[in-house]
Amino acid sequence: MNTNFALIMVDMGGVLALHTDTGMEKLLLRDFGLQEYDSFSELDPTLPDLLQEHSKNCITEEQMWERFTQKTGIVVPPYKGSLWAKYFQPELDQAMLQLLSELKQNGYRVVCATNTEAAHYEHHKTMQHYAVFDTVYASCEIGKAKPEPEFFTHILQCENVQGEQVIFIDDNAKNCEVASSLGIRAYHYEDISDLRWALLDMEMIQ
């Protein structure tokens, strides 16, 4: 097996968990009476920055929706509990789960490197969706988020590894670009079969 790598960092949403934030955004926008937009960024290109602040736990969800209204003029309808979690019911990709289990069986340390808000993080924990990972680095816990370089350097420091010892798997090209700039072997995830072939070529699985 390939012993050049000591750590595998894996994104959650869009890689192991079958969901995307834009899918939830579309449903929420319909609740807000907006049929013509499919994502927050279409409505206002600065809204992803607001979501990023929430994912780093810099602002509460209540503050996020208040600022959402300030930016857009749209009054968010009242909702008991977490509105951001209203449509959040992800399932795990069983093929990816099997692949990660194989990597662990082959002796690799596999950690989750995820941008997530407190409500989604708690849901994943309750459902034991993180069970396959050796540990989880969540933006809402560490106060840093992809694609900030500090997100990656924080993990490297905690794991006591160098960038060239790490493989990072993520479905976001920008996240992969920043990881690569730090010497990390980044894989832009699109298809489980392609990833499996790549890992076979690297002699990390059989």
ZIWO-V482012 format. One record per helix or strand. SS is the DSSP state (H for helix, E for strand). FROM is the first residue (numbers start at 0). TO is the last residue. If there is no record, write none. Layout:
ss->SS from->FROM to->TO
ss->SS from->FROM to->TO
This chain:
ss->E from->6 to->9
ss->E from->12 to->12
ss->E from->16 to->16
ss->H from->20 to->30
ss->H from->39 to->42
ss->H from->46 to->54
ss->H from->60 to->71
ss->E from->91 to->91
ss->H from->93 to->104
ss->E from->108 to->113
ss->H from->117 to->125
ss->E from->134 to->137
ss->H from->138 to->141
ss->H from->148 to->158
ss->H from->162 to->164
ss->E from->165 to->169
ss->H from->172 to->180
ss->E from->184 to->187
ss->H from->191 to->200
